[in-house]
Protein backbone atom coordinates (compact mmCIF):
# COMPACT_ATOMS: atom_id res chain seq x y z
CA UNK A 1 0.00 0.00 0.00
CA UNK A 2 1.50 3.28 -1.10
CA UNK A 3 0.28 6.06 1.19
CA UNK A 4 1.09 9.61 2.17
CA UNK A 5 0.77 11.73 5.30
CA UNK A 6 -2.64 13.35 5.59
CA UNK A 7 -4.33 11.08 3.02
CA UNK A 8 -7.92 10.78 4.25
CA UNK A 9 -8.58 7.61 2.24
CA UNK A 10 -5.37 6.00 3.51
CA UNK A 11 -6.42 6.66 7.10
CA UNK A 12 -9.93 5.37 6.41
CA UNK A 13 -8.58 2.16 4.85
CA UNK A 14 -6.18 1.57 7.74
CA UNK A 15 -8.96 2.07 10.30
CA UNK A 16 -11.68 0.03 8.61
CA UNK A 17 -9.93 -2.65 6.55
CA UNK A 18 -6.42 -2.62 7.98
CA UNK A 19 -7.29 -4.76 11.02
CA UNK A 20 -9.30 -7.21 8.88
CA UNK A 21 -6.89 -7.57 5.95
CA UNK A 22 -4.26 -9.90 7.51
CA UNK A 23 -7.02 -12.25 8.74
CA UNK A 24 -8.42 -12.85 5.24
CA UNK A 25 -7.32 -15.38 2.62
CA UNK A 26 -6.30 -12.43 0.45
CA UNK A 27 -4.22 -10.90 3.23
CA UNK A 28 -2.46 -14.16 4.01
CA UNK A 29 -1.72 -14.72 0.31
CA UNK A 30 -0.61 -11.12 -0.39
CA UNK A 31 0.68 -9.58 2.86
CA UNK A 32 0.48 -5.82 3.02
CA UNK A 33 3.54 -3.59 3.16
CA UNK A 34 3.08 0.14 3.80
CA UNK A 35 5.24 2.46 1.68
CA UNK A 36 5.33 6.26 1.72
CA UNK A 37 4.74 7.75 -1.72
CA UNK A 38 7.68 10.14 -1.23
CA UNK A 39 10.05 7.20 -0.74
CA UNK A 40 9.34 5.67 -4.16
CA UNK A 41 9.41 1.95 -4.81
CA UNK A 42 11.02 -0.15 -2.09
CA UNK A 43 14.44 -1.60 -2.80
CA UNK A 44 14.12 -4.56 -5.14
CA UNK A 45 10.66 -3.53 -6.39
CA UNK A 46 9.84 -2.00 -9.76
CA UNK A 47 6.54 -0.22 -10.31
CA UNK A 48 5.12 -0.36 -13.84
CA UNK A 49 4.44 3.39 -13.72
CA UNK A 50 4.52 6.24 -11.22
CA UNK A 51 2.15 6.40 -8.28
CA UNK A 52 -0.26 9.31 -8.75
CA UNK A 53 -2.97 8.56 -6.17
CA UNK A 54 -2.98 7.41 -2.59
CA UNK A 55 -3.69 4.90 -1.44
CA UNK A 56 -2.46 2.72 -4.27
CA UNK A 57 -2.31 -1.02 -3.66
CA UNK A 58 0.37 -2.62 -5.81
CA UNK A 59 0.49 -6.38 -6.26
CA UNK A 60 4.13 -7.40 -6.60
CA UNK A 61 5.73 -10.74 -7.37
CA UNK A 62 9.49 -11.25 -7.53
CA UNK A 63 9.99 -7.48 -7.44
CA UNK A 64 7.75 -6.72 -10.43
CA UNK A 65 4.34 -5.05 -10.37
CA UNK A 66 1.57 -7.38 -11.55
CA UNK A 67 -1.44 -5.11 -10.97
CA UNK A 68 -2.69 -2.21 -8.87
CA UNK A 69 -5.76 -0.72 -7.26
CA UNK A 70 -5.70 3.07 -7.25
CA UNK A 71 -7.66 4.82 -4.54
CA UNK A 72 -10.16 3.53 -2.02
CA UNK A 73 -13.77 4.35 -2.88
CA UNK A 74 -15.18 1.75 -0.50
CA UNK A 75 -14.95 -1.69 1.03
CA UNK A 76 -16.95 -3.63 -1.58
CA UNK A 77 -14.99 -2.07 -4.43
CA UNK A 78 -11.67 -2.88 -2.75
CA UNK A 79 -12.43 -6.55 -1.97
CA UNK A 80 -13.96 -7.16 -5.39
CA UNK A 81 -11.01 -5.69 -7.28
CA UNK A 82 -8.45 -7.35 -5.03
CA UNK A 83 -10.04 -10.75 -5.47
CA UNK A 84 -10.25 -10.26 -9.24
CA UNK A 85 -6.59 -9.28 -9.68
CA UNK A 86 -5.36 -12.03 -7.36
CA UNK A 87 -7.28 -14.64 -9.38
CA UNK A 88 -6.19 -13.19 -12.73
CA UNK A 89 -2.52 -12.57 -11.93
CA UNK A 90 -1.59 -15.29 -9.39
CA UNK A 91 -2.46 -18.80 -8.26
CA UNK A 92 -4.67 -17.34 -5.50
CA UNK A 93 -7.69 -19.47 -6.44
CA UNK A 94 -5.80 -22.69 -5.71
CA UNK A 95 -4.17 -21.27 -2.57
CA UNK A 96 -7.53 -20.06 -1.21
CA UNK A 97 -9.02 -23.54 -1.67
CA UNK A 98 -6.40 -25.04 0.65
CA UNK A 99 -6.97 -22.46 3.43
RAMOTA-V764230 format. One record per run of one state. SS is the DSSP state (a for helix, b for strand, c for the rest). FROM is the first residue (numbers start at 1). TO is the last residue. If there is no record, write none. Layout:
ss = <SS & SS>
from = <FROM & FROM>
to = <TO & TO>
//
This chain:
ss = <c & b & c & a & c & a & c & a & c & b & a & c & b & c & b & c & b & c & a & c & a & c>
from = <1 & 2 & 4 & 8 & 17 & 18 & 22 & 25 & 30 & 35 & 37 & 40 & 46 & 47 & 56 & 62 & 64 & 71 & 75 & 90 & 92 & 99>
to = <1 & 3 & 7 & 16 & 17 & 21 & 24 & 29 & 34 & 36 & 39 & 45 & 46 & 55 & 61 & 63 & 70 & 74 & 89 & 91 & 98 & 99>
//
